[in-house]
Amino acid sequence: MSVVKLFLVDDHKMIRDGLKSYFEDDDDFIIVGEAVNGHQALGTLKETEIDILLTDLVMPGMDGMELIKTLKDQQYPCKIIALTMQSEPKHIKKILGYGVDGYLLKTCGETEVRKAIREVSNGDHYYSPEVTGIIMEALSGNSKKWDRVSHEVPLTSREKEVLNLIIKEYTNGEIADELFISVRTVDAHKRNLMEKTGSKNVAGLVLYAIEKELFDDVRS
């Protein structure tokens, strides 16, 4: 495994220093840069190659939301994890809609930060349990918290089965076992679902299900 290059964006030095301390003795990860807001980050990233960017959302100047949107619009080749105190559904929806790879609340500790970074570096997504809980609460009947923005699209019965299991946090392997299909077929269904719904990632699929109130049994 090659060394994963991390970049930190937060206007509080204490937060940046705390994050840096998590990886001082870890040879698998290295902090290659830091910035106090989006403007400074964009200037530094022009000359710095990174793998994962961790950014706060509320900062003076260019905030994290604008930074994330800019990097996604520019198709900058890095993974992005939001690290924030923002737990309101409208913020979660907006940021997940941009296609971030992780959403961490600052109430988390070192273990969760390291877990999130490792999972994202391995190509997965990671969302704090609190964030997942807010999404699941909306799915279980409190969907009025979410604005209806996506268009209705026809899904096949198999695609709905796959989507329902995705919402229940099944892995690709578990979905394959449950539906007696191959992992490759699961991947194909996920790609089709994202294309049909206009989602950028699994979180987008969950948001689509919330908006359309597709399932009543998400807690079963």
N, C-alpha and C positions, 0 to 999 in steps of 0.2 A: 504494500500500500504506500503510495507516495504521500508526502507531507501535505496536509490540507491547509491552505492559506486563508486566514480569517481577517476580516476588516470590521472595525467597530465604529459605530456612529451614535454618539450620545453627547448631549451638552453638559453632562455631569461627569467630571473627572473621576469621582469616587466610583461611579458605575463602571467606567472603562477600566480603571485600575483593578476593580474587583474581578471583572471578566478576565483580564490578563493573568491574574493570579491563578485562575483555574487551570491554565495550560502551561505554567512555568516548567513543570517537570514532565510534560507529555511530548514525546518526540514525534507523535503523529500529527500534531497541530502546531501552527505558528501564527502569531499575530503579526501581520505585515504592514498594518497601518491603522490609523484612527482619525476621526474627524468630529467636530462639535456640531455640525449641521449638514444639510444636504448639499449646499453650495461648496463647502470645503471638501466634502466627500467626492463630488463629481470632478473637482479639479485634481484631486490626488489620484483618483481611479484612472485618469487618462494616462498615467505613467506607472500604474501598479497593477500587476496581474493577481487576481484573487479567485478563490473558490466559493467562499461563503461570506455574505455580508450580514451582520447583525445590526439592526437599526431601531432606535427609539422612534416613536411617531410624533411626539410633541417636542419641538425644538424651535428656537428663534431662527429667523431667516427662512431658509427652505426647510420645511418639516419633513418627517419621514414618509408621510403619505405621498408628497410630491416627488421625493427622491425615488421611492419605489416605482411610481408611475413612469417617471423619466427613464429609469433603467430598463423597465419592461418595454417601453415604447422604442427605446434604442436597441432592444434585444441584446443588452449587455450580458455576456456569458458568465453569469455567476448565480449561485443559489442565494435566496434572500430569506432571512428569518426576522420577523418583527418581534421586538422585545420591548414591552410597553406596559403601562398601567391601564390602558384603554380597554375596558371589558364590555362596553356598551354594544348591543347587537348591531347598531348602525355602523360602528367602526369596524367590527369584525367582518361584517358583510362587505364593506367597501374594500378592505385590505385583501380579504380572500379573493374577491373579484378581480384584483390585480394579478392574481396568480402567484402569491408568495408561497414559499416552500415550508414555512413554519410560522407559528404564532405563539409566542411565549408571553406570559404575564410576569411582571417583575416581582411578584410574590413567590416565584419559584426559587429553588436553591441550586447549588452547584451541580448536584446529581442530575437534575432535570435539564439544566442547560447543556451539560455534556452529552446527555442522552439525545437531546434534540439535534445537536450539531452532528453527532455520529450518524443518526438516522438520515438526516438530510444529506450528509456527505456520501451516504450509500445509495442515494437516489430515491429515498422515501420522503414522506412528509411527516411533520410532527406538529401537533397542536396541544396546548396545555389542557389538562383535564377540565379546567373551568371553562375553557373556550368550547370544548366538545359538549359540555353540559348545557351551555347556553344554546348551542345549535340543537341539541336533542330536546330541550324544553320547547323550542319553537316547533320542532317536528311533532311534539306530542300534543299540540293544540294551541300553543301561544303564538301562532304564526302571524298574528296581526303586528308583531314587532318588526316584521320584514316587509319592505316595499315589494310590490309585484312588478318586476321589470322584464322578465324573460317571456318569450313567446311560447305558446303551447306547441309541442311537436309530438307526432305520433311515435310511441315506443312499442316495440314488439313485446309479447308476453315474456320472452326470455330476457330481454333487456331490462324489463321491470324486475324480474327475479334477481338479476345480477345487481341492479341498483339498490334493491332492498337489502341485499347482503353487504354491499359496500357501506351503506348507512349504519349497519350493525357492526361495522369495523372488522369484518371478516378479511383475512388475507387472500391473495390470489389463489394460493393453494387450498385454503379452506373453502373458497367459493367453488373451485373446481371439484373438490370432493363432494360438496353438498349437492351440486347439480349434475354430477357424473359427466363432466366435460374436462377437456385439457386446460392447463394453465394458459397455453397459447390462445385457446378460444376465449378464455376470460379476458386476456389482454385485448383481443380483437373487439369484444363487446364493450370494454371500457373506452377504447378509441372511438367506436361508433357513438357511444353515449355522449362523449365530450364533443364530438363533431356536431351531433344533432342538437344538443342543448347550448352550444356555444361556450362550453366550460373550458377553462384552461387547466384544471386539475381536479382531483377527487373532491376537494372542498367545494368547487363550483358545482359538481354534481349534487352534493348534499344541499347546497343552497337552492338548486333547481327543484329538488324534491320538496323542500320547505315551501317554496313559493307556490307550487302546484298542489300541495297537500296530497301527495300521491299515496302515502301509506299511513295506516292507523295502528300498525302493530310494531312500531320501531323499538318498543321496550320489551318485546316478548323474547 
